[in-house]
Amino acid sequence: MRLWFAGAEVSAWRRLLADQEIPDVAMSYIGLARKVKFTKPWLIAEHFDAGQNILLDSGAYSLNNSPTPPGESELRELVERYEDFVGYNTGAVDYVLEMDALALGPALLRSHRDTLRDLAGDKAVAVWHPQDGLAELMLMAERHRNIALAAVELEGRDLTPTLVSLARDGVKLFGLAMTKPSVMAAIPWYSVHSTSWLSPSQYGDTVVWSRGELRRYHSRQKDVARRRHRTEIEMAGFDAQAVLEDDTAEVLKVSLWAWTKQLEAVNKVTITPETPCGQNTENDPDDVEIDPPGARNPIVTTGPRQRPVEPLPGIGVEKFAHERTDEDGAREIRELPLLRNTGGTLRACDTCYVKDVCPKYEPKAACAYDVPVDLSTEEQLDALLRLILEHETADYLRERWEEELLGGGDHSRTVRGRANISRLLKLRSDMNTSGFTIKVSQRGAASGAETGFLSRMFGSPPPAIAPPPPVPTVYEQLGILDAEVLPEESE
């Protein structure tokens, strides 16, 4: 998959992309038209490095999302100017996206699409919109081998299986602003293009590559994020201090590096479907050839050199005997590991992200701090919970005070803080009030039965006491007999 870094119509971004040796760049015609009067032909080859690949985007996205879209006559004139621009720049670009202004209507769009294909040939890219419907997408795939789209869902339906099938049939899929890592990896895109790399200069975001993934931080978090990743930024060859001082060029260089690493990661796990041909089609079982043993590479099957292993730093392992009884009553005793915290860390001052503000910083030294943790007893668990609760409360009060100083504003942090405090208070209350009870019930057993486990544990049950004799009624005590019902006498 290829990633086109958009925004190259701006001269400053174009120079930065060239300086960072970014091979695939994209430019917007409408974005360029807002800066250039086109008094003479604007030749792409004169403004880009010879080694760069260029994708020309019409920029119609801004027209489709404008609150005041241009009228039909203005759109027709814009399409004609765009076609002229493509005509004298076709040789300098790799691909050309059509002017997909929805206000043109289906008929004019199809006419423009045919004209663009006549001008650019296999470089022309048709654009599909969800409102066109799935049938239109399938029809476009039959007539055009390059299709761009900005959505992978249609009325709640996931189009991933359909797009995978189209790519397998040889259609090149161009993702418009498809820069979510999950979407980039799920679909066999030929390429995606976006201006996401410019978000640090547009919105104050921070984009870095850390621990094998792309990390993006909001402008509110940029100071903390840039200090946290300072070492990684320096190790990548950038000026971390300039990034902390919000230097636009340096922040964008880090962003370009991060997106390049993201592209490499996606390409490692993404397999682009190939069209069956004489070289990659499956063979019949009788035609399968097996290389002789001498022709195989022995390095491929050689495993890594084994070394003695040991627990991670800070983790100790103890053994305890675990007794298990199976269904047949047989007992089995096994030694199982029991993890313990031993303290210690591999963190070193030279690579720590807080080394610039740490009071214990010392070059070429290990971390001077340790956090002794032992949670063997209920008292220690309760102390840990109390510590977390106190820290959470202190953070909440501090953030609340900051909000008041700033006149209100965003309350999301204090709302989360109150929720965490309430949850921790309930948890501690439940732990302190919970008890341990045993309920023992006994069923009748035959007399003379062998004493059971509960009897041996709690003692023999007390002997049964005979019930008291029945108490005579008042009439019986007075000697008065109950009346008897006499049979009726016959006449």
Buried (B, 14 or more C-beta within 10 A) or exposed (E): BBBBBBBBBBEEBBBBBBEEEBBBBBBBBBBBBEEEEEEEEBEBEEBBBEEBBBBBBBBBBBBEEEEEBBEEEEBBEBBEBBBEBBBEBBEBBBBBBBBBBBBBEEEBBBEBBEBBBEBBEEBBBBBBBBEBEBEBBEEBBEEBBBBBBBBBEBEEEEBBEBBBEBBBEEBBBBBBBBBBEEBBBBBBBBBBBBBBBBBBBEEBBBBBBBEEEBBBBEBEBBEEBBBBBBBBBBEBEBBBBBBBEBEEEBBBBBBBBBBBBBBEBBBEEBEEEEEEEEEEEEEEEEEEEEEEEEEEEEEEEEEEEEEEEEEEEBEEEEEEEEEEEEEEEEEEEEEEEEEBEEEBEEEBBEEBBEBEEBEEBEEEEEBEEEEEEEEEEEEEEEEEBEEBBEEBBEBBEEBBEEBEEEEEEEEEBBEEBBEBBEEBBEEBEEEEEEEEEEEEEEEEEEEEEEEEEEBEEEEEEEEEEEEEEEEEEEEEEEEEEEEEEEEEEEE
